[in-house]
Amino acid sequence: MSFNKLKALGFSDLEIKIYEYVIKKGSCKKEDLLRDLELTEEGLNEHLSKMSSLGAIELVDDLVSPSPPGSFLQKYLRLKEVELDLQLAELRKLVNELQMTLEPVYSESKYGVRLEELWQSIDSLSSMEMETIRMISRANSEISILAERFSYYPKVREELLSALDRKVRVRVLLLALDKENEGRVEDLKRNKIEVRLARCDWRSVRFTLVDKREVIFLIWAKKSGENRVYYRPGYSKNPGMVSVFSDSFEYLWDKALQL
């Protein structure tokens, strides 16, 4: 039977000899090892200490006994699994950091545009509402809004009325009409804001488009098998991004039901 495979566990050639001697004897005294393997006491203690830390042997005074191989080897395996998990976690962290650093450089050199030039993330819904108000306040020609029931209308109402005073065209395209928003629709119409009901399937995006030059949007998503809704607000002045939202709005507006 070969004991050399113990090298893979970190045993030196001499430690393999010591382990083979001990496990075949069942147990022995240190003086037996010193005599039969012709070792110095200092060298032997050093090797026994290492083997004990690996769980291969048990030391009680001068008595050296082998641990049950199954227990020793499985304990060693579990320790290595923990070490490897930690190493893998560190490696994942390093890879993610490198990816975040390198991807923008690669994208800019390959495509000539950085991701942040396409859109900027917005950290919360409240921040999105504040930016929407600021966008409406600087509108010069038109405001296009795609909403479900337009529940945030009271928060932007004054700015929309102010935009109307500046001769800005305001259009609101709703995805749903029910008792919840009937009053809002009547107020919109009373203030000469154009409002229509979309004739389309559900849309998981909401947005406000101003002067066809800037857009603020919210994209909804559900992960498979979950009920929780995830969302990510964003803002863009990129002409390509803006045109996607603008073309989508015009297409849905033309097919919508006038209220």
Beta strands, then each sheet from edge to edge (+ up, - down):
strand 1: 28-29
strand 2: 57-60
strand 3: 63-66
strand 4: 120-121
strand 5: 142-147
strand 6: 169-174
strand 7: 194-197
strand 8: 205-210
strand 9: 214-222
strand 10: 229-236
strand 11: 257-258
sheet 1: 1+ 3- 2+
sheet 2: 4+ 10- 9+ 8- 5+ 6+ 7+ 11-
end
